[in-house]
Amino acid sequence: MPDFRPVLNFRLKLWRAAILLSMTVLVGGLYFFQVIHADTYIRLASNNRLRLIRFPPVRGEIYDRNGALLAVNVTTFDIMGYPLDIEKNNMLELLAGLLSGHGIPYTAEDLSRSIKRQSWAPYRVVRLVGNITLAQMADLVADPEFPRELFPLPVWRRTYPAGSLASNITGYVGEISENELQQFSESNYVVGDQIGKNGIERQYEELLRGTPGEESVEVDAKGRKVRTIDARPAERGQDLHLTLDLGAQRLAADLMKGYRGAIVVMDAHTGEVLVLYSSPSYDNNPLAWGISVREWNALLNDPEKPMLDRSISGLYPPASTFKALVGLAALEEKETTTAVTVHCSGAFTLGNRTFRCWKRSGHGTVNLLRALQESCDVYFYKMGLNLGISRLLKWGALVGLGSPTGIDLPGESAGVIAGPDWKRARFRESWFQGDTVNYSIGQGFLLTTPLQIARLYAVIANGGRLVRPHLFPAAGAPVQALPIDTKNLDVIRRGLDYVVRRGTGRQAGSFGITVAGKTGTAQNAHGDDHALFAGYAPMDNPKYVAVAVIEAGLHGSSVASPMVGEILSYLLVPEARGKAQ
């Protein structure tokens, strides 16, 4: 019998070699496709299958209390595309040439930088060009050279019809920065999104913004849509109706023409802010559409500081408007009554220092009511010393000085309530009685914002309740009843009535309404004195409180008081509103 074993062994070796060779080819192929060219085949697979389109939400609009538009959306177009498609066939160069030919200056480098900033997945759409008008877009897509791989996406852009009239209130939106992307990483923002940068736009970003939508579609190898896999529509943001009265705000702007400073008007009982004007101002429309670095730096470095909201961030000595609080504190602390008198010779001596009254010839013998009416400095020097700085600080803090009012705007200043501890920390010096003398007439280290002064006068006008100023009704907080005797408030209100009827603030009462208030003239180390007036109307049943602070305005009696009188008349007398318009 022949021996087949060698033949079988040979055949087995051949089979083993064949199997080994097949396995080697298979492993090699897998390595070739799955490792060496993995990115290429993932890209090809994605290219054939999935596209994601993100739809930005329509931002909520902002209105004043009468329905006038303060911030509105207009539709523009973005030119969108997918990184996978854009990388083909020198598309960037072709698109840049096409845009330039239609009067839209872009280079291929500009487009490439924009894509790199946004591209984090090849199947997600990116924006190549933004802010294209309807006419421009129609012109572009009608051009046969317009790449078919690109498409227009309608988006909103913010405009502010009131412009500089209310820019300190509305603020503006802008493209989200890298820092903001990190800060709000949990809020589904992407590069290119708009976000509130300042004012109400920033304060209520969550309400105004809305929710982005998204659509995922399957496409073929040529990028044509095969089917929609999933879709979620964008949800519009919430509209906001503010307490601002745009008509009164416009009047404030007219009154402040040529001046630096602020006018504030607030409901004395609720804290609703009707006017919050800061001068000079700026137009927020260019900021929302994008300005150059040079333009931005010019705005920031403008010596007039138009972007400083003087109504909530400007710090000024309250000057004689502070005397109403000193008088109230003296009544509450039993340091004076209407029967107590002080003789004013025109000067007050403390140690080896002499403090002058504004009236060098003196006011003679005055009580609290006449001291308010004539704004006698010597009377309040004496009351300030009788109270002492500790009790003055206590009463300042009670009515909210030295801390933000809590208005629903970013960037509010706390002011400076000063005092011995503050002076020791700031200057390493002790507090002297001379400091208290200056403090008692609203000078020296004491600094307040116009809004804080308005809040103080609201306490006097509404019977001793501390309100929280606000622009969005939902942001209002319950008023806080302060431990103040209403009889003492009545005395101060009578003194403020005298100020306007027969004292330094007469011009405030010449607009057909009864006004009570107090003038102020604050020393200014950088030039002419600041002019102030704080008051409310109607005198018998106060509804609104108003403050005007005019930098270098010289006299509160002749410059600031008529501004307050006119704007209060505008709000209270329908006929006055008709004339102003």
Disulfide bonds with the S-S distance in Angstrom:
none
